[in-house]
Amino acid sequence: MTKIDGSLRSLFRANIPHFDWTSIESGGTGRGIPDSNFCSNGTEGWIEYKQTTGHAVTLMPEQIGWIARRCRAGGRVWIAVRQRAIAGPRREARDILWLIPGCDAIQAKTEGLRNDRPGWLNWYNGPLHWNWNEIANHLTDNRANIIILRPRRKSPPASPL
């Protein structure tokens, strides 16, 4: 039986053991908080784990809101998606890990998994073939979760009547 997160929580812990991991089970106390917090060499971040058989990334509005706020505050957030499908008459088997910067949470939700999005990383052929050292390096990379803050549009002045 497959876990709802594609067993990603346990895979990340087992394959990146030098990180200090904390699983987050916030329930009703903090809706939208990602599944795991990590810390390595003074660098801290968050990961939301997802699994899909197609291209859709299921993120709830609360998750997108939390991730966007944390990115705006300069936090490091990732969405790890395991795209797994069993071979069938019309599709090949696949087991791909996608690592998506949290600042792209809205795009992940609305557009799904895309190969042409800058900064979106993926590894193929299942956990035994995923480059865990490379994954760990990307999780702690300071350049990965930059969110561009656009100035707010000013409302036009009210016309006097």
Beta strands, then each sheet from edge to edge (+ up, - down):
strand 1: 20-23
strand 2: 36-40
strand 3: 43-52
strand 4: 77-85
strand 5: 94-101
strand 6: 121-123
sheet 1: 1+ 2- 3+ 4+ 5- 6+
end
